[in-house]
Amino acid sequence: MSYGPQPGYPQPYGPQPGGYGPGYGGYGPRPQSNALAYLCAGLFLICGVLALITAIIGWDGSADNVDMLVALVGAAFSADVTGNLDFAISVTMSVACTTLTFALVLFARLDFVRWVLGFVGGVVTVYYLYAIIKLLADGGGKYIAMVLVSLLLWATATVLVLLPHTARTMRGYQRKLAQGGYPPQPPGQYPPQQPPQGYYPY
């Protein structure tokens, strides 16, 4: 006949079912998938390539594709700044090169790159919102297609890259988690490095 733990005696210390770590049933912190980080990098690459193509098409300002010209970043302000599309082409080229560079670096899952792309994407998204409103107000609704596509791409990439779940896929976050020890233990269980108070195994 066997007896269970008696009142006043410490509970036996050993492997607990459903715990964490090698000594607790082999369950550790659930690894984070890197797919979201790579998805964000891919979306920003698409945004950067689209901006680069738009800048190349409107390089001399004489392209007949009005839809692409109005999709230049800064086109809504060109008439007030330079009187032609030079300003918009320069801004679009700068945005494209910056985005492509940091999107490639994002494949290395560096956290600061996420914030740089989030800032650039946020500024461009706000601009495209303004451009759509201005086009509609000026009666240019038939040229809105490419601006709308650009807005959707930039907004999606920006929202995804700033999500907390994306932050958890970055190397810095994972390194911090690895250095922080074990995750919180369920009630009644002890981390392997901290035996119960008052328990002596001899």
TORMAR-899670 format. One record per residue: residue in three letters; x, y, z of N, C-alpha, C in turn; chain. Coordinates in Angstrom, 2 decimals. Last residue first. Layout:
BEGIN
["ALA", [X, Y, Z], [X, Y, Z], [X, Y, Z], "A"],
...
// end
This chain:
BEGIN
["TYR", [18.55, 14.97, 0.75], [19.40, 13.96, 1.42], [18.81, 13.62, 2.76], "A"],
["PRO", [17.42, 17.21, -0.57], [17.37, 15.90, -1.20], [18.28, 14.87, -0.56], "A"],
["TYR", [15.33, 19.36, 1.04], [16.71, 18.90, 1.04], [16.74, 17.48, 0.52], "A"],
["TYR", [13.32, 22.17, 0.92], [13.45, 20.78, 0.50], [14.93, 20.43, 0.41], "A"],
["GLY", [13.01, 24.83, 1.52], [12.91, 23.88, 2.63], [13.07, 22.45, 2.20], "A"],
["GLN", [11.59, 25.72, -1.52], [12.18, 26.19, -0.27], [11.94, 25.15, 0.84], "A"],
["PRO", [12.30, 23.74, -4.40], [11.35, 24.27, -3.42], [12.05, 24.64, -2.11], "A"],
["PRO", [15.00, 24.87, -6.56], [14.25, 23.83, -5.84], [13.33, 24.46, -4.81], "A"],
["GLN", [15.63, 26.31, -9.39], [15.15, 26.80, -8.09], [14.35, 25.70, -7.39], "A"],
["GLN", [16.21, 25.40, -11.89], [17.32, 25.92, -11.12], [16.90, 26.40, -9.73], "A"],
["PRO", [13.78, 24.53, -12.99], [14.78, 23.54, -12.63], [15.88, 24.07, -11.75], "A"],
["PRO", [10.95, 26.19, -11.47], [11.99, 26.15, -12.49], [13.08, 25.18, -12.06], "A"],
["TYR", [8.11, 24.36, -10.37], [9.29, 25.12, -10.03], [10.26, 25.09, -11.20], "A"],
["GLN", [4.54, 24.49, -9.99], [5.76, 23.94, -10.56], [6.90, 24.90, -10.31], "A"],
["GLY", [2.31, 25.76, -9.00], [2.67, 24.48, -8.40], [3.91, 23.85, -8.98], "A"],
["PRO", [1.21, 27.29, -12.04], [1.16, 27.20, -10.58], [1.51, 25.80, -10.09], "A"],
["PRO", [3.64, 27.27, -14.76], [2.29, 27.08, -14.23], [2.30, 26.95, -12.72], "A"],
["GLN", [6.17, 29.78, -15.16], [5.79, 28.41, -14.89], [4.35, 28.34, -14.41], "A"],
["PRO", [7.19, 31.94, -17.80], [6.47, 31.77, -16.54], [5.98, 30.35, -16.38], "A"],
["PRO", [10.23, 30.67, -19.44], [8.96, 31.39, -19.43], [8.24, 31.16, -18.11], "A"],
["TYR", [13.65, 30.97, -18.32], [12.47, 30.17, -18.64], [11.22, 31.04, -18.66], "A"],
["GLY", [15.84, 33.55, -19.53], [15.55, 32.35, -18.77], [14.28, 31.69, -19.24], "A"],
["GLY", [16.59, 35.68, -21.09], [15.70, 35.96, -19.97], [15.33, 34.74, -19.17], "A"],
["GLN", [18.00, 35.05, -23.31], [18.77, 35.45, -22.14], [17.90, 35.64, -20.92], "A"],
["ALA", [15.94, 34.57, -25.13], [16.84, 33.47, -24.77], [17.65, 33.79, -23.51], "A"],
["LEU", [14.83, 37.09, -25.36], [14.03, 36.02, -24.78], [14.91, 34.87, -24.33], "A"],
["LYS", [16.92, 38.41, -26.64], [16.51, 38.85, -25.31], [15.69, 37.77, -24.61], "A"],
["ARG", [16.92, 37.03, -29.06], [18.11, 36.97, -28.20], [17.76, 37.38, -26.78], "A"],
["GLN", [14.42, 37.75, -30.03], [14.66, 36.35, -29.74], [15.89, 36.18, -28.85], "A"],
["TYR", [14.80, 40.50, -30.41], [13.78, 40.02, -29.48], [14.05, 38.58, -29.08], "A"],
["GLY", [16.85, 40.51, -32.34], [17.05, 41.14, -31.04], [16.06, 40.65, -30.01], "A"],
["ARG", [15.69, 39.26, -34.58], [16.78, 38.59, -33.86], [16.98, 39.18, -32.47], "A"],
["MET", [12.11, 39.28, -34.84], [13.41, 39.91, -35.01], [14.46, 39.23, -34.14], "A"],
["THR", [9.64, 38.32, -34.30], [10.44, 37.53, -35.22], [11.83, 38.12, -35.42], "A"],
["ARG", [8.40, 40.16, -32.71], [8.85, 38.93, -32.06], [9.64, 38.03, -32.99], "A"],
["ALA", [7.63, 42.08, -34.55], [8.74, 42.39, -33.65], [9.29, 41.13, -33.00], "A"],
["THR", [5.41, 40.82, -35.60], [6.60, 40.96, -36.44], [7.81, 41.27, -35.58], "A"],
["HIS", [3.68, 41.09, -33.46], [4.09, 39.74, -33.84], [5.32, 39.78, -34.74], "A"],
["PRO", [3.22, 43.85, -33.42], [4.01, 43.23, -32.35], [4.49, 41.83, -32.72], "A"],
["LEU", [3.57, 45.44, -36.64], [2.82, 44.57, -35.74], [3.73, 44.01, -34.64], "A"],
["LEU", [4.95, 46.84, -38.51], [4.86, 47.44, -37.18], [4.07, 46.59, -36.20], "A"],
["VAL", [4.70, 45.44, -40.85], [6.04, 45.56, -40.29], [6.02, 46.14, -38.88], "A"],
["LEU", [1.93, 45.67, -41.40], [2.51, 44.38, -41.06], [3.87, 44.52, -40.37], "A"],
["VAL", [1.67, 48.41, -42.02], [0.94, 47.83, -40.89], [1.58, 46.52, -40.45], "A"],
["THR", [3.34, 48.57, -44.31], [3.62, 49.36, -43.10], [2.94, 48.78, -41.89], "A"],
["ALA", [2.11, 46.88, -46.19], [3.49, 46.61, -45.75], [3.80, 47.33, -44.44], "A"],
["THR", [-0.38, 48.20, -46.45], [-0.30, 46.82, -45.97], [1.09, 46.51, -45.43], "A"],
["ALA", [0.40, 50.72, -47.44], [-0.31, 50.63, -46.17], [-0.22, 49.22, -45.59], "A"],
["TRP", [1.61, 50.03, -49.89], [2.39, 50.69, -48.84], [1.71, 50.56, -47.48], "A"],
["LEU", [-0.60, 48.83, -51.25], [0.66, 48.11, -51.04], [1.45, 48.71, -49.89], "A"],
["LEU", [-2.52, 50.87, -51.25], [-2.82, 49.59, -50.63], [-1.54, 48.82, -50.32], "A"],
["LEU", [-1.19, 52.93, -52.69], [-1.64, 53.14, -51.31], [-1.86, 51.81, -50.60], "A"],
["SER", [-0.86, 51.71, -55.19], [0.31, 52.07, -54.39], [-0.06, 52.27, -52.93], "A"],
["VAL", [-3.54, 51.55, -55.97], [-2.74, 50.32, -55.82], [-1.52, 50.59, -54.95], "A"],
["LEU", [-4.14, 54.29, -56.09], [-4.85, 53.43, -55.15], [-4.09, 52.13, -54.91], "A"],
["VAL", [-2.49, 55.09, -58.16], [-2.32, 55.70, -56.84], [-2.98, 54.83, -55.78], "A"],
["MET", [-3.56, 53.64, -60.26], [-2.22, 53.33, -59.80], [-1.93, 53.94, -58.43], "A"],
["ALA", [-6.24, 54.87, -60.40], [-6.01, 53.43, -60.24], [-4.63, 53.12, -59.65], "A"],
["ILE", [-6.91, 57.48, -60.97], [-6.64, 57.14, -59.57], [-6.16, 55.70, -59.37], "A"],
["TYR", [-7.79, 58.78, -63.16], [-6.36, 58.48, -63.09], [-5.95, 57.92, -61.73], "A"],
["LYS", [-10.41, 59.40, -62.84], [-10.11, 58.34, -63.81], [-8.63, 57.97, -63.82], "A"],
["GLY", [-10.47, 61.57, -61.06], [-10.78, 60.24, -60.57], [-10.42, 59.12, -61.53], "A"],
["GLY", [-9.87, 64.29, -61.12], [-8.99, 63.33, -61.80], [-9.23, 61.90, -61.36], "A"],
["GLY", [-11.13, 66.43, -59.90], [-11.80, 65.77, -61.01], [-10.94, 64.78, -61.76], "A"],
["ASP", [-9.95, 67.41, -57.66], [-9.64, 68.10, -58.92], [-10.29, 67.44, -60.13], "A"],
["ALA", [-10.77, 65.61, -55.72], [-11.24, 66.99, -55.62], [-11.02, 67.76, -56.93], "A"],
["LEU", [-9.38, 63.35, -56.53], [-10.84, 63.33, -56.56], [-11.39, 64.76, -56.52], "A"],
["LEU", [-6.75, 64.25, -56.06], [-7.19, 63.84, -57.39], [-8.70, 63.87, -57.52], "A"],
["LYS", [-6.82, 64.71, -53.28], [-6.59, 65.83, -54.20], [-7.05, 65.48, -55.62], "A"],
["ILE", [-7.24, 62.12, -52.30], [-8.21, 63.18, -52.00], [-8.08, 64.34, -52.99], "A"],
["ILE", [-4.89, 60.91, -53.27], [-6.21, 60.43, -53.70], [-7.28, 61.50, -53.47], "A"],
["ALA", [-2.93, 62.36, -51.90], [-2.97, 62.40, -53.36], [-4.33, 61.94, -53.89], "A"],
["TYR", [-3.41, 61.64, -49.22], [-3.61, 63.03, -49.65], [-3.75, 63.12, -51.17], "A"],
["LEU", [-2.70, 58.94, -49.43], [-4.05, 59.32, -48.99], [-4.37, 60.74, -49.43], "A"],
["TYR", [-0.04, 59.24, -50.13], [-0.97, 58.69, -51.11], [-2.43, 58.94, -50.71], "A"],
["TYR", [1.01, 60.29, -47.70], [1.04, 61.08, -48.93], [0.01, 60.56, -49.94], "A"],
["VAL", [0.61, 58.17, -45.96], [-0.10, 59.43, -45.72], [-0.12, 60.28, -46.98], "A"],
["THR", [2.43, 56.37, -47.16], [0.99, 56.04, -47.07], [0.16, 57.30, -46.86], "A"],
["VAL", [4.87, 57.66, -46.79], [4.37, 57.45, -48.15], [2.88, 57.14, -48.14], "A"],
["VAL", [5.02, 57.58, -43.96], [5.03, 58.86, -44.67], [4.44, 58.72, -46.07], "A"],
["GLY", [4.99, 54.79, -43.50], [3.95, 55.65, -42.94], [3.86, 56.98, -43.66], "A"],
["GLY", [7.33, 53.93, -44.80], [6.02, 53.48, -45.26], [4.89, 54.34, -44.75], "A"],
["VAL", [9.26, 55.19, -43.20], [9.15, 55.51, -44.62], [7.77, 55.13, -45.16], "A"],
["PHE", [8.65, 53.90, -40.72], [8.60, 55.36, -40.85], [8.42, 55.76, -42.31], "A"],
["GLY", [9.03, 51.20, -41.33], [7.74, 51.65, -40.83], [7.58, 53.15, -40.97], "A"],
["LEU", [11.71, 51.19, -42.04], [10.72, 50.91, -43.07], [9.32, 51.35, -42.63], "A"],
["VAL", [12.74, 51.78, -39.47], [13.04, 52.65, -40.61], [12.00, 52.46, -41.71], "A"],
["TRP", [11.82, 49.60, -37.98], [11.34, 50.94, -37.65], [11.61, 51.93, -38.79], "A"],
["ARG", [13.21, 47.48, -39.17], [11.74, 47.46, -39.13], [11.19, 48.85, -38.87], "A"],
["VAL", [15.78, 48.10, -38.58], [15.35, 48.21, -39.98], [13.83, 48.24, -40.06], "A"],
["PHE", [15.97, 47.44, -35.94], [15.97, 48.86, -36.27], [15.52, 49.08, -37.71], "A"],
["ASP", [16.00, 44.59, -35.96], [14.82, 45.31, -35.49], [14.81, 46.77, -35.91], "A"],
["LEU", [16.74, 42.41, -38.57], [17.28, 43.41, -37.64], [16.16, 44.36, -37.26], "A"],
["ARG", [16.47, 40.22, -40.39], [15.62, 40.35, -39.21], [16.26, 41.24, -38.13], "A"],
["ALA", [17.56, 39.94, -42.85], [18.42, 39.54, -41.73], [17.72, 39.70, -40.38], "A"],
["PHE", [15.66, 41.08, -44.40], [15.76, 39.62, -44.45], [16.68, 39.08, -43.37], "A"],
["LEU", [16.18, 43.77, -44.18], [15.17, 43.20, -43.29], [15.17, 41.67, -43.32], "A"],
["VAL", [17.86, 44.35, -46.26], [18.47, 44.16, -44.94], [17.48, 43.51, -43.97], "A"],
["LEU", [15.94, 44.68, -48.24], [16.91, 43.58, -48.35], [17.56, 43.30, -47.00], "A"],
["ALA", [14.71, 46.97, -47.25], [13.92, 45.74, -47.40], [14.84, 44.53, -47.53], "A"],
["PHE", [16.72, 48.87, -47.43], [16.34, 48.39, -46.10], [15.46, 47.14, -46.17], "A"],
["THR", [16.85, 49.12, -50.29], [18.03, 48.81, -49.47], [17.63, 48.21, -48.13], "A"],
["LEU", [14.24, 49.76, -51.07], [14.86, 48.54, -51.56], [16.05, 48.14, -50.69], "A"],
["THR", [13.91, 52.24, -49.73], [13.05, 51.10, -49.43], [13.69, 49.79, -49.87], "A"],
["THR", [15.85, 53.86, -50.94], [15.85, 53.64, -49.50], [15.07, 52.38, -49.14], "A"],
["CYS", [15.00, 53.79, -53.63], [16.33, 53.28, -53.26], [16.40, 52.97, -51.77], "A"],
["ALA", [12.39, 54.93, -53.41], [12.60, 53.60, -53.98], [13.94, 53.01, -53.53], "A"],
["VAL", [12.87, 57.48, -52.36], [12.04, 56.53, -51.62], [12.29, 55.11, -52.10], "A"],
["SER", [14.39, 58.55, -54.47], [14.96, 58.43, -53.12], [14.20, 57.41, -52.28], "A"],
["MET", [12.51, 58.47, -56.53], [13.75, 57.72, -56.66], [14.41, 57.52, -55.30], "A"],
["THR", [10.59, 60.24, -55.49], [10.24, 58.84, -55.74], [11.48, 57.97, -55.86], "A"],
["VAL", [12.03, 62.65, -55.44], [11.51, 62.06, -54.19], [11.21, 60.58, -54.37], "A"],
["SER", [12.56, 62.98, -58.19], [13.66, 62.89, -57.22], [13.20, 62.23, -55.92], "A"],
["ILE", [9.96, 63.13, -59.22], [10.86, 62.07, -59.66], [12.00, 61.88, -58.68], "A"],
["ALA", [8.98, 65.44, -57.96], [8.35, 64.15, -57.69], [9.25, 62.99, -58.10], "A"],
["PHE", [10.70, 67.40, -59.08], [10.64, 67.18, -57.63], [10.09, 65.80, -57.31], "A"],
["ASP", [10.09, 67.22, -61.81], [11.44, 66.93, -61.32], [11.44, 66.62, -59.82], "A"],
["LEU", [7.70, 67.86, -62.99], [7.75, 66.62, -62.23], [9.14, 66.29, -61.67], "A"],
["ASN", [7.30, 71.44, -62.39], [7.29, 70.26, -63.27], [7.43, 69.02, -62.37], "A"],
["GLY", [7.35, 73.36, -60.48], [6.56, 73.65, -61.66], [6.55, 72.52, -62.66], "A"],
["THR", [8.57, 72.92, -58.06], [9.44, 73.14, -59.23], [8.67, 73.50, -60.49], "A"],
["VAL", [6.41, 73.32, -56.14], [7.83, 73.33, -55.78], [8.70, 73.68, -56.97], "A"],
["ASP", [3.84, 73.24, -57.13], [4.15, 74.31, -56.18], [5.65, 74.41, -55.88], "A"],
["ALA", [3.91, 70.99, -58.74], [3.58, 72.29, -59.35], [3.94, 73.44, -58.43], "A"],
["SER", [4.45, 68.92, -56.88], [5.45, 69.33, -57.87], [5.17, 70.71, -58.46], "A"],
["PHE", [2.66, 67.85, -55.15], [3.31, 69.10, -54.73], [4.26, 69.65, -55.78], "A"],
["ALA", [1.79, 65.51, -56.24], [0.76, 66.48, -55.85], [1.36, 67.83, -55.46], "A"],
["ALA", [4.08, 64.01, -56.48], [3.53, 64.64, -57.69], [2.49, 65.70, -57.35], "A"],
["GLY", [5.07, 62.62, -54.35], [5.31, 64.05, -54.37], [4.75, 64.75, -55.58], "A"],
["VAL", [5.68, 59.76, -56.07], [5.61, 60.29, -54.71], [5.99, 61.77, -54.73], "A"],
["LEU", [3.64, 59.13, -58.89], [4.95, 59.55, -58.36], [4.77, 60.12, -56.96], "A"],
["ALA", [1.16, 58.77, -59.90], [1.56, 57.88, -58.80], [2.95, 58.18, -58.28], "A"],
["VAL", [0.93, 60.36, -62.05], [0.29, 60.87, -60.84], [0.61, 59.98, -59.64], "A"],
["LEU", [2.30, 58.71, -63.88], [2.86, 60.00, -63.50], [2.24, 60.52, -62.20], "A"],
["MET", [0.64, 56.52, -64.25], [1.93, 56.32, -63.61], [2.52, 57.64, -63.13], "A"],
["ASP", [-1.57, 57.75, -65.51], [-1.77, 56.99, -64.28], [-0.46, 56.78, -63.52], "A"],
["VAL", [-0.52, 58.77, -67.86], [-0.84, 59.70, -66.77], [-1.02, 58.97, -65.45], "A"],
["ASN", [1.63, 57.98, -70.05], [0.89, 57.21, -69.06], [0.62, 58.09, -67.84], "A"],
["ASP", [3.29, 59.40, -71.65], [1.86, 59.55, -71.91], [1.00, 58.82, -70.89], "A"],
["ALA", [6.09, 61.27, -70.43], [5.40, 60.00, -70.64], [3.90, 60.24, -70.82], "A"],
["SER", [7.66, 63.43, -69.91], [6.86, 63.49, -71.13], [6.11, 62.18, -71.41], "A"],
["GLY", [9.44, 63.41, -67.83], [8.23, 64.19, -67.67], [7.34, 64.23, -68.88], "A"],
["ASP", [11.63, 61.81, -67.83], [11.73, 63.04, -68.64], [10.47, 63.89, -68.58], "A"],
["TRP", [10.72, 59.87, -65.92], [12.03, 60.53, -65.80], [12.11, 61.84, -66.57], "A"],
["GLY", [8.52, 58.25, -65.56], [8.31, 59.70, -65.59], [9.59, 60.51, -65.59], "A"],
["ILE", [9.71, 55.71, -65.57], [8.73, 56.06, -66.61], [8.56, 57.58, -66.71], "A"],
["ILE", [11.28, 55.86, -63.25], [11.93, 55.71, -64.56], [10.98, 56.11, -65.68], "A"],
["ALA", [9.33, 56.07, -61.25], [10.29, 57.16, -61.43], [10.96, 57.08, -62.80], "A"],
["THR", [8.02, 53.61, -61.54], [7.27, 54.86, -61.74], [8.22, 56.02, -61.99], "A"],
["ILE", [10.08, 51.87, -60.87], [9.52, 51.83, -62.22], [8.78, 53.12, -62.53], "A"],
["LEU", [10.37, 52.59, -58.15], [11.48, 52.76, -59.09], [10.99, 52.77, -60.54], "A"],
["ALA", [7.90, 51.85, -57.10], [8.31, 53.26, -57.07], [9.43, 53.53, -58.06], "A"],
["LEU", [8.08, 49.08, -57.54], [7.02, 49.85, -58.18], [7.37, 51.34, -58.20], "A"],
["VAL", [10.26, 48.47, -55.88], [10.37, 48.25, -57.32], [9.31, 49.05, -58.07], "A"],
["GLY", [9.16, 49.14, -53.35], [10.34, 49.82, -53.86], [10.50, 49.67, -55.37], "A"],
["CYS", [7.02, 47.33, -53.17], [6.77, 48.78, -53.13], [7.94, 49.55, -53.72], "A"],
["ILE", [8.46, 44.92, -53.24], [7.49, 45.21, -54.30], [7.20, 46.71, -54.35], "A"],
["LEU", [9.89, 45.22, -50.87], [10.61, 45.10, -52.13], [9.69, 45.42, -53.31], "A"],
["PHE", [7.80, 45.19, -49.06], [8.53, 46.45, -49.24], [9.40, 46.39, -50.50], "A"],
["LEU", [7.06, 42.49, -49.32], [6.11, 43.55, -49.67], [6.83, 44.88, -49.90], "A"],
["GLY", [9.39, 41.18, -48.40], [8.93, 41.00, -49.77], [7.97, 42.10, -50.22], "A"],
["ALA", [9.44, 42.01, -45.72], [10.55, 42.36, -46.61], [10.13, 42.24, -48.06], "A"],
["CYS", [7.05, 40.79, -44.87], [7.19, 42.26, -44.84], [8.31, 42.72, -45.76], "A"],
["LEU", [7.78, 38.10, -45.19], [6.64, 38.65, -45.94], [6.72, 40.17, -46.00], "A"],
["TYR", [9.82, 37.86, -43.35], [10.14, 37.73, -44.76], [9.01, 38.26, -45.64], "A"],
["ALA", [8.32, 38.19, -41.01], [9.41, 39.11, -41.31], [9.77, 39.07, -42.79], "A"],
["LEU", [6.62, 35.98, -41.21], [6.05, 37.33, -41.26], [7.12, 38.37, -41.57], "A"],
["ALA", [8.32, 33.74, -40.96], [7.61, 33.98, -42.22], [7.10, 35.41, -42.32], "A"],
["ASN", [9.60, 32.84, -38.77], [10.17, 34.03, -39.41], [9.41, 34.43, -40.66], "A"],
["SER", [7.96, 31.79, -35.82], [8.18, 31.63, -37.25], [8.69, 32.95, -37.83], "A"],
["GLN", [9.39, 31.09, -32.68], [8.66, 32.02, -33.52], [8.97, 31.74, -34.99], "A"],
["PRO", [8.97, 28.16, -30.63], [9.78, 28.99, -31.53], [8.90, 29.87, -32.41], "A"],
["ARG", [7.84, 28.12, -27.35], [7.46, 27.83, -28.73], [8.24, 28.74, -29.67], "A"],
["PRO", [10.01, 27.00, -24.84], [9.31, 28.11, -25.46], [9.02, 27.82, -26.92], "A"],
["GLY", [9.59, 23.38, -24.39], [10.27, 24.65, -24.21], [9.46, 25.78, -24.80], "A"],
["TYR", [9.05, 20.28, -22.99], [8.39, 21.40, -23.65], [9.15, 22.68, -23.35], "A"],
["GLY", [9.95, 18.00, -21.69], [10.55, 18.36, -22.96], [9.91, 19.51, -23.68], "A"],
["GLY", [9.06, 17.36, -19.16], [8.32, 16.79, -20.28], [8.83, 17.23, -21.64], "A"],
["TYR", [10.95, 18.94, -17.73], [9.52, 19.01, -17.51], [8.76, 18.55, -18.75], "A"],
["GLY", [13.59, 19.09, -18.35], [13.21, 18.35, -17.15], [11.73, 18.31, -16.91], "A"],
["PRO", [13.71, 20.73, -20.59], [14.03, 19.32, -20.73], [13.58, 18.50, -19.54], "A"],
["GLY", [10.80, 22.98, -20.47], [12.21, 22.66, -20.42], [12.44, 21.16, -20.46], "A"],
["TYR", [7.83, 22.86, -18.52], [8.66, 23.48, -19.54], [10.08, 22.98, -19.38], "A"],
["GLY", [5.12, 20.51, -18.07], [5.92, 21.67, -17.70], [6.72, 22.18, -18.87], "A"],
["GLY", [3.60, 18.21, -18.28], [3.10, 19.43, -18.92], [3.90, 20.66, -18.58], "A"],
["PRO", [4.46, 16.76, -15.16], [3.84, 16.65, -16.49], [3.35, 17.99, -17.00], "A"],
["GLN", [7.64, 17.31, -13.76], [6.21, 17.54, -13.65], [5.58, 17.42, -15.04], "A"],
["PRO", [10.43, 15.78, -12.25], [9.72, 16.15, -13.48], [8.22, 16.25, -13.27], "A"],
["GLY", [10.68, 16.96, -8.82], [11.08, 16.14, -9.95], [10.31, 16.56, -11.18], "A"],
["TYR", [10.19, 16.80, -5.45], [10.70, 17.66, -6.52], [11.21, 16.77, -7.65], "A"],
["PRO", [7.30, 16.27, -3.48], [8.50, 15.74, -4.13], [8.89, 16.63, -5.31], "A"],
["GLN", [6.39, 18.76, -1.10], [6.05, 17.96, -2.27], [7.33, 17.45, -2.92], "A"],
["PRO", [7.09, 18.48, 2.41], [7.24, 19.13, 1.09], [6.87, 18.18, -0.02], "A"],
["TYR", [4.55, 17.99, 4.83], [5.75, 17.52, 4.17], [5.87, 18.18, 2.81], "A"],
["GLY", [2.12, 18.90, 5.70], [3.29, 19.32, 6.45], [4.59, 18.86, 5.84], "A"],
["PRO", [0.22, 16.03, 4.79], [0.27, 17.46, 5.15], [1.51, 17.76, 5.97], "A"],
["GLN", [1.81, 13.68, 2.57], [1.13, 13.99, 3.81], [1.21, 15.48, 4.10], "A"],
["PRO", [1.34, 12.25, -0.62], [2.02, 13.26, 0.21], [1.17, 13.64, 1.41], "A"],
["GLY", [-0.03, 8.88, -0.37], [0.28, 10.13, -1.06], [0.99, 11.09, -0.14], "A"],
["TYR", [1.14, 5.61, 0.13], [0.48, 6.79, 0.66], [0.91, 8.00, -0.14], "A"],
["SER", [0.54, 2.24, -0.83], [1.32, 3.48, -0.90], [0.48, 4.64, -0.42], "A"],
["MET", [0.86, -1.19, 0.00], [0.00, 0.00, 0.00], [0.90, 1.25, 0.00], "A"],
// end
